[in-house]
């Protein structure tokens, strides 16, 4: 990046004024970037939890509607093996 390039150039040239200028710039960028990165990660994780809850709710609503669970239980020996466990593992 330009900040690190200029920082190391100032360090190599022993330019004290430019060195401290780049240190100040680095910390200013750091003060701005850290909260943005933390907020982004928090928002992403929160949205993924909301998405998972909504998806789980939708799947379970479909499973319990129109006696689907009963139909799957009666077909258990022939075609479907452990529908409850499969839903729990997938969701």
C-alpha positions as CSV (number, residue, x, y, z in Angstrom):
1,X,0.0,0.0,0.0
2,X,1.0,3.6,-0.4
3,X,1.1,4.1,3.4
4,X,3.5,1.3,4.1
5,X,5.6,2.2,1.0
6,X,6.0,5.8,2.1
7,X,6.5,4.7,5.7
8,X,9.4,2.5,4.8
9,X,10.8,5.1,2.4
10,X,10.9,7.6,5.2
11,X,12.5,5.1,7.5
12,X,15.1,4.2,4.9
13,X,15.9,7.8,4.1
14,X,15.8,8.7,7.9
15,X,13.3,11.4,7.2
16,X,11.9,12.0,10.7
17,X,9.2,14.4,9.6
18,X,7.8,12.1,6.9
19,X,8.1,9.1,9.2
20,X,5.9,10.7,11.9
21,X,3.5,12.0,9.3
22,X,3.0,8.5,7.9
23,X,2.7,7.0,11.5
24,X,-0.1,9.5,12.1
25,X,-1.8,8.6,8.8
26,X,-1.5,4.9,9.6
27,X,-3.2,5.3,13.0
28,X,-5.9,7.6,11.5
29,X,-6.7,4.9,8.9
30,X,-6.6,2.2,11.7
31,X,-9.0,4.2,13.8
32,X,-11.4,4.3,10.9
33,X,-10.9,0.9,9.5
34,X,-11.2,-1.2,12.6
35,X,-14.8,-0.2,13.5
36,X,-15.9,-0.6,9.9
37,X,-14.4,-4.1,9.7
38,X,-16.0,-5.1,13.1
39,X,-19.4,-3.7,12.1
40,X,-19.2,-5.5,8.8
41,X,-18.4,-8.8,10.4
42,X,-21.1,-8.3,13.1
43,X,-23.7,-7.5,10.5
44,X,-22.8,-10.5,8.3
45,X,-23.0,-12.9,11.3
46,X,-26.3,-11.4,12.5
47,X,-27.8,-11.7,9.0
48,X,-26.6,-15.3,8.7
49,X,-28.3,-16.1,12.0
50,X,-31.6,-14.4,10.9
51,X,-31.4,-16.3,7.6
52,X,-30.9,-19.6,9.3
53,X,-33.7,-19.0,11.7
54,X,-36.1,-18.1,8.8
55,X,-35.0,-21.1,6.8
56,X,-35.4,-23.5,9.7
57,X,-38.8,-22.0,10.5
58,X,-40.0,-22.4,6.9
59,X,-38.8,-26.0,6.6
60,X,-40.4,-27.0,9.9
61,X,-43.6,-25.3,9.0
62,X,-43.8,-27.3,5.8
63,X,-42.9,-30.5,7.7
64,X,-45.7,-30.0,10.2
65,X,-48.3,-28.7,7.8
66,X,-50.9,-31.1,6.1
67,X,-49.7,-34.0,8.3
68,X,-46.6,-34.3,6.3
69,X,-44.7,-35.7,9.3
70,X,-47.3,-38.4,9.7
71,X,-47.1,-39.4,6.0
72,X,-43.3,-39.6,6.2
73,X,-43.5,-41.7,9.4
74,X,-45.8,-44.2,7.7
75,X,-43.4,-44.4,4.7
76,X,-40.5,-44.9,7.0
77,X,-40.0,-48.6,6.5
78,X,-40.3,-48.5,2.7
79,X,-38.9,-45.3,1.3
80,X,-37.8,-42.7,3.9
81,X,-35.3,-43.4,6.6
82,X,-35.3,-41.2,9.8
83,X,-36.9,-38.0,8.4
84,X,-36.6,-36.2,11.7
85,X,-32.9,-36.9,11.9
86,X,-32.3,-35.9,8.3
87,X,-34.1,-32.6,8.8
88,X,-32.1,-31.9,12.0
89,X,-28.8,-32.7,10.3
90,X,-29.6,-30.6,7.2
91,X,-30.9,-27.6,9.1
